[in-house]
């Protein structure tokens, strides 16, 4: 029987992980478990949800657990340690799709807010959790020069209505950044390899 791994991921990564699974982009068997994309807004909620899912996965007896989150909780390493789970090596969800060098290059042009397909679908709920109505969102996002949509699924053309919705709410113009899943895939594989060291 094949050794089965658990991937516990922020829901913001769901479409990309499912794409990798469907295209056999990850050469190991796994089951994916997704948590609410807005949990990072409240550290206690995030900690509780992560611990509950780690506990569930431990009881199922997976060979190993890979956690696909950024540094969304200041004590995320401490939360994972008792479960022997590994965390992918990125600061945040954008960092998971774009290399650090790629982000630094873009930063030379100014401060941008990044959206991925998962973020584009979750932003209304995340803003609601932060109590950001339209005027608050525009105030808080005032320092940003614009929005960069990281097109991880290569379907930006179909997402224009959603992008225009975000523009209408935040008043930030958007641009499309072509992307693929190679960097993201490599982070997951690296985390899986660390489980075996």
N, C-alpha and C positions, 0 to 999 in steps of 0.2 A: 504494500500500500504506500502511496506517495505521502511524503511528509507534508503536512498542511500548516501554513502560516496564517496568522491573523494580521490584517492591516486595519488599524483603527485610525480613521482619518476625519478631519474637519470636512463637513459636507461641501465646502467650497471646492474641494478637489474631486468630488464624486464623478463628474463626467470624464475628467482626464484619466482617473484610475480605471473606470469602466472601459474607456477606449483602449488603454494599454492591455487590459484583460482580454477584450474581444479580439485584439490584433496580436495576441501572444507576445506583447511587448515586454512582459516580465516572465523570465524563464523559470518560474517556480510556482507551485500551486498555493493559492491563498484564498481566503474568504475576506471580504471587505465589510467593515462596520463603519457607518457614518454618523457623526455627531452634528448637532445643530450648528450652522455656520455663524450664528450670532453669540455663541458662548463666550468669546473672548472679551465681550463688553463687561462681564462680571466674573472676576477671578474665582469667587466661591462656586458659582454655577459651573464654570469650566472644570475646576478641580473635582467637584462631585461627579459630573458626567464622565470625566476621564476615568476616575477610580472605579465607578460602577461598571464601565465597559471593560476595563482591564480585569476586574474581578470575574465578570461573566466569561471573558475569553480564557482566563486561567482555569476556570472550572470545566471549560470544554476541552482542555488539554491540548491546545495547539503546540506545535513544536517551538514556535517563537512568535513574538508580537512586535510589529513594526508600527510606530506611531507617526502618522503623516500630519504634522502640525508645524507651525513656526514656533518661535519663542513667545508664545501667546500668553504664557503665565510665568511670572518671575521665578517660580519654584518648580517648573515643569520637570526638570531632571530628578528632583527629590520625589515627585509624584510617581514617576515611572520606575525608579530604582527598585522598590520592593518586588516588582513584577518581572524584573529582568528584561523589560521592553527597551527597544532602541528607538531613538528619535531621528528623523531625517535631519541633515545638516543644512538648515536655512534659518534666516531671521524671521521671515514672514512668508505669506502665501505667494507674493510676487517673486521674492527671492528664490522660491522653489521652481519657478518657470524660467527666470532670466538669471544668467550668471551675475555674480557680484560686479564683474568688469562691465557687463552690459548696462547694469543699473548706474554705475559710476559715469559711464559715457553719457547717458541720458541726463544725469543730474547736472552736467556742465551747462545744459541749456536752461536750467531753472528747476523749480520745485513742481513735481507732477504727482497727481493722485492716480494710482494704478487700479485697473479693474481687470479681472479675469472673467471667463464665462460664469463661473460659480458666484463670484461677487456681484456680477450684473444681475443675477437672479435673486440674490439675497439682500441687496443693499436696503430695500425698503424696510425689511424686518430688522436689520441691524440698526438703521437710523431710528426706527421706532423704539428699540430698546434703549437708545441713547437720548431719547426725547428730542430728536432733531426734526422739527417741522421744516418747511421750506426756508423760512427766514433764518432759522438757527443754522441750518446746513450751509446756507450761503455765507453766513458770518464766519462759521468755523472753517470753511474751505476757501475763504478769501485769499489766503497766502498762496494758494496753488495757481500755477500758470495755466493748467489745463488737465485733461484726463488722458491717460494712455490706456487703450484697451489692448491687452495682451491676447492675441488671437491664437490661443493654444489649440483650438479645434478647427481652425481654418474655416470658420463660418461667419466671419464678421459681417458679410453682406446681408445675411439673414437677421442679424441682430440690430440693424440700424434703428428700428422703432424703439427698442430697449435703450439704446445709446442716446437717442433723442429725448427719451423720457428722463434719463439721468441728467442730461444737459438742461432740460427744462426745470428740473428741481434744483440743481446746483449752480446753474449759469456758467458752467465750465465747458469750454469747447473740447472736443475729443479728437484724438487721432488713433489710427490703428497701428499696432506694432506686430508684424508677422512673428510667429513663434512656432516651435515644434515641441515635442515632448521628450526630446533626448536628455536634456539637463534634468528634468523631473525624474525620468526613468533611472538615470544614473544615481540620483540621491537615494531612491528606494532600494536599488540593488546594493549600494554601499552600506545602507543601514542593515539590510538582510545579511550581508557578509559579516558585519560586526557581531551579529548574534552568534555566528559560528566560530568566532575567534576564541 
